[in-house]
């Protein structure tokens, strides 16, 4: 049993990969403040964030003819289960989609996007 505990403490974190995200706005993790839950209870928290950037600013100068528009959709799903008042397990997963729309000179529009689930 002791070897299993040592394995979990030292080797398991090596297989986990943290991922940061630039979502074009305030981070979603600031809204993760949940109340403590009692033993043998589930808690589910879905979070969705929408950001849009339509202004092009350099220092104090604002440009009126900005051809770019960036949209970011981000979501978190947090699921927790409490075994008792002192021990709980939490799973947190995220999804991000970022779009950039560019107006072309002479008409037309180009849309580039990237999305991911972690």
NUDRENPA-908443 format. One record per residue (C-alpha): residue in one letter; x, y, z. Coordinates in nm, 2 decimals, padded with zeros to 4 digits, always signed. Last residue first. Example, Ala and Ser with C-alpha at 12.3 -4.5 7.8 and 13.67 -1.06 7.14 Angstrom:
aa->s; xx->+01.37; yy->-00.11; zz->+00.71
aa->a; xx->+01.23; yy->-00.45; zz->+00.78
END
This chain:
aa->x; xx->-00.90; yy->+02.00; zz->-02.28
aa->x; xx->-01.12; yy->+02.09; zz->-02.57
aa->x; xx->-01.00; yy->+02.30; zz->-02.86
aa->x; xx->-01.10; yy->+02.56; zz->-03.11
aa->x; xx->-00.94; yy->+02.76; zz->-03.39
aa->x; xx->-01.10; yy->+03.00; zz->-03.63
aa->x; xx->-01.03; yy->+03.21; zz->-03.94
aa->x; xx->-01.31; yy->+03.40; zz->-04.12
aa->x; xx->-01.23; yy->+03.60; zz->-04.43
aa->x; xx->-01.48; yy->+03.86; zz->-04.55
aa->x; xx->-01.57; yy->+04.01; zz->-04.88
aa->x; xx->-01.55; yy->+04.36; zz->-05.02
aa->x; xx->-01.29; yy->+04.56; zz->-05.21
aa->x; xx->-01.04; yy->+04.56; zz->-04.93
aa->x; xx->-01.10; yy->+04.25; zz->-04.72
aa->x; xx->-01.29; yy->+04.24; zz->-04.39
aa->x; xx->-01.11; yy->+04.01; zz->-04.15
aa->x; xx->-01.30; yy->+03.80; zz->-03.90
aa->x; xx->-01.10; yy->+03.63; zz->-03.63
aa->x; xx->-01.26; yy->+03.34; zz->-03.44
aa->x; xx->-01.15; yy->+03.18; zz->-03.11
aa->x; xx->-01.31; yy->+02.87; zz->-02.97
aa->x; xx->-01.23; yy->+02.75; zz->-02.62
aa->x; xx->-01.35; yy->+02.44; zz->-02.43
aa->x; xx->-01.25; yy->+02.35; zz->-02.07
aa->x; xx->-01.27; yy->+02.06; zz->-01.83
aa->x; xx->-01.26; yy->+02.05; zz->-01.45
aa->x; xx->-01.30; yy->+01.74; zz->-01.24
aa->x; xx->-01.33; yy->+01.77; zz->-00.87
aa->x; xx->-01.30; yy->+01.52; zz->-00.58
aa->x; xx->-01.40; yy->+01.58; zz->-00.22
aa->x; xx->-01.26; yy->+01.51; zz->+00.12
aa->x; xx->-01.31; yy->+01.70; zz->+00.45
aa->x; xx->-01.69; yy->+01.72; zz->+00.50
aa->x; xx->-01.74; yy->+01.38; zz->+00.35
aa->x; xx->-01.72; yy->+01.20; zz->+00.02
aa->x; xx->-01.78; yy->+01.52; zz->-00.17
aa->x; xx->-01.83; yy->+01.51; zz->-00.55
aa->x; xx->-01.74; yy->+01.79; zz->-00.78
aa->x; xx->-01.81; yy->+01.86; zz->-01.15
aa->x; xx->-01.67; yy->+02.17; zz->-01.31
aa->x; xx->-01.75; yy->+02.25; zz->-01.67
aa->x; xx->-01.57; yy->+02.55; zz->-01.83
aa->x; xx->-01.66; yy->+02.73; zz->-02.14
aa->x; xx->-01.49; yy->+02.98; zz->-02.37
aa->x; xx->-01.62; yy->+03.17; zz->-02.68
aa->x; xx->-01.38; yy->+03.43; zz->-02.82
aa->x; xx->-01.46; yy->+03.67; zz->-03.10
aa->x; xx->-01.21; yy->+03.89; zz->-03.28
aa->x; xx->-01.30; yy->+04.15; zz->-03.54
aa->x; xx->-01.05; yy->+04.29; zz->-03.78
aa->x; xx->-01.08; yy->+04.55; zz->-04.06
aa->x; xx->-01.03; yy->+04.84; zz->-03.82
aa->x; xx->-01.11; yy->+05.17; zz->-04.00
aa->x; xx->-01.18; yy->+05.38; zz->-03.70
aa->x; xx->-00.83; yy->+05.36; zz->-03.55
aa->x; xx->-00.80; yy->+05.47; zz->-03.18
aa->x; xx->-00.48; yy->+05.65; zz->-03.06
aa->x; xx->-00.41; yy->+05.65; zz->-02.69
aa->x; xx->-00.15; yy->+05.36; zz->-02.70
aa->x; xx->-00.25; yy->+05.18; zz->-03.02
aa->x; xx->-00.62; yy->+05.09; zz->-03.03
aa->x; xx->-00.81; yy->+04.87; zz->-03.27
aa->x; xx->-01.17; yy->+04.83; zz->-03.15
aa->x; xx->-01.39; yy->+04.53; zz->-03.23
aa->x; xx->-01.28; yy->+04.28; zz->-02.96
aa->x; xx->-01.55; yy->+04.04; zz->-02.86
aa->x; xx->-01.56; yy->+03.81; zz->-02.55
aa->x; xx->-01.81; yy->+03.54; zz->-02.46
aa->x; xx->-01.78; yy->+03.34; zz->-02.14
aa->x; xx->-01.97; yy->+03.03; zz->-02.04
aa->x; xx->-01.95; yy->+02.85; zz->-01.70
aa->x; xx->-02.12; yy->+02.52; zz->-01.61
aa->x; xx->-02.11; yy->+02.43; zz->-01.24
aa->x; xx->-02.21; yy->+02.08; zz->-01.11
aa->x; xx->-02.20; yy->+01.98; zz->-00.74
aa->x; xx->-02.26; yy->+01.63; zz->-00.62
aa->x; xx->-02.33; yy->+01.54; zz->-00.26
aa->x; xx->-02.22; yy->+01.25; zz->-00.04
aa->x; xx->-02.06; yy->+01.48; zz->+00.23
aa->x; xx->-02.16; yy->+01.84; zz->+00.24
aa->x; xx->-02.05; yy->+02.10; zz->-00.01
aa->x; xx->-01.82; yy->+02.40; zz->+00.03
aa->x; xx->-01.94; yy->+02.70; zz->-00.16
aa->x; xx->-01.80; yy->+02.75; zz->-00.51
aa->x; xx->-01.56; yy->+03.02; zz->-00.62
aa->x; xx->-01.48; yy->+02.93; zz->-00.98
aa->x; xx->-01.56; yy->+03.26; zz->-01.13
aa->x; xx->-01.21; yy->+03.39; zz->-01.13
aa->x; xx->-01.11; yy->+03.08; zz->-01.33
aa->x; xx->-01.27; yy->+03.23; zz->-01.64
aa->x; xx->-00.98; yy->+03.46; zz->-01.71
aa->x; xx->-01.06; yy->+03.82; zz->-01.81
aa->x; xx->-01.05; yy->+03.88; zz->-02.18
aa->x; xx->-00.90; yy->+03.77; zz->-02.51
aa->x; xx->-00.92; yy->+03.40; zz->-02.42
aa->x; xx->-00.54; yy->+03.35; zz->-02.37
aa->x; xx->-00.54; yy->+02.99; zz->-02.24
aa->x; xx->-00.31; yy->+02.80; zz->-02.01
aa->x; xx->-00.28; yy->+02.42; zz->-02.02
aa->x; xx->-00.17; yy->+02.19; zz->-01.75
aa->x; xx->-00.06; yy->+01.84; zz->-01.85
aa->x; xx->-00.10; yy->+01.54; zz->-01.62
aa->x; xx->+00.12; yy->+01.24; zz->-01.67
aa->x; xx->+00.40; yy->+01.36; zz->-01.45
aa->x; xx->+00.14; yy->+01.43; zz->-01.17
aa->x; xx->+00.09; yy->+01.05; zz->-01.15
aa->x; xx->+00.45; yy->+00.96; zz->-01.08
aa->x; xx->+00.54; yy->+01.12; zz->-00.74
aa->x; xx->+00.23; yy->+01.11; zz->-00.53
aa->x; xx->+00.05; yy->+00.82; zz->-00.70
aa->x; xx->+00.36; yy->+00.61; zz->-00.70
aa->x; xx->+00.44; yy->+00.69; zz->-00.33
aa->x; xx->+00.09; yy->+00.59; zz->-00.23
aa->x; xx->+00.11; yy->+00.27; zz->-00.43
aa->x; xx->+00.44; yy->+00.19; zz->-00.26
aa->x; xx->+00.29; yy->+00.24; zz->+00.08
aa->x; xx->+00.00; yy->+00.00; zz->+00.00
END
